[in-house]
Amino acid sequence: MNKAVYSLGLGPGDHELITVKAIRILKESDVVVVPQSNKQGRSVAREVILHYIDASKVHMYYIPMTNNKEELVRRYTGLAAKIKEMVGQDKSVSYVTQGDPTIYSTSNYLTEKLNAVGIRVNHVPGISSINAAASMIGLPLSVKKENFGVYEMPADPESVADLIQRHPTTVFMKVNNKLPTLIETVKRMKPAKAFLVRRIGLDGESVYDMLNGAPPPKSAYLSVAVIKRGQKSCKIPEKQK
């Protein structure tokens, strides 16, 4: 294997939903870097890769869940420096991320820092939670000439309604604590179908139908929402606005 740096997508969490190419590169890499947001917490990415490689190759690197840009820049700059040093020692390095490395992934920040110090990053795609969620509920994201939209979940109901109205199918990522807003908007708009898919490929994996009146899950962490508008528009009635 040529000494190189890879950004590897591991899929949504199920160790069987990882590509053959990603497995090969994991096995051929000298070092596999795994980001960890909680120093003592569970790392799903680590659990996935340990099905295929020995723990001695794994290098855990702490990157906190924070909106502090200065702290994140410091952490990613530091990691880029470490990886550059490894490459200088004639080592091949893989940085792993859940899902696909080009969709809401921390690997994009690292790639920017590595490029800045002259390191080229090879991206290996992974199955995204978008695809996995649609497969779990058995709904196509698009058919024939249909389009579909993928968005980070907005905080206000007006924006949610506007996005749902734009496409035959709308996917919301990063639902988290905005689930009540989504459920309320869905109930008012009455689309054809509306599902929340939680913890895909992980313990506690579940599908919640937002239209059947059942109590919502307590947490929407690691969730993807898929909304099918239906053949007709589903605008919120004027009297309900």
Secondary structure, 3 states (H helix, E strand, C coil): CCCCEEEEECECCCCCCCCHHHHHHHHHCCEEEEEECCCCCCCHHHHHHCCCCCHHHEEEEECCCCCCHHHHHHHHHHHHHHHHHHHHCCCCEEEEECECCCCCCCHHHHHHHHHHCCCCEEEECCCCHHHHHHHHHCCCCCCCCCCEEEEECCCCHHHHHHHHHHCCEEEEECCHHHHHHHHHHHHHHCCCEEEEEECCCCCCCEEEECCCCCCCCCCCCCEEEEEECCCCCCCCCHHHC
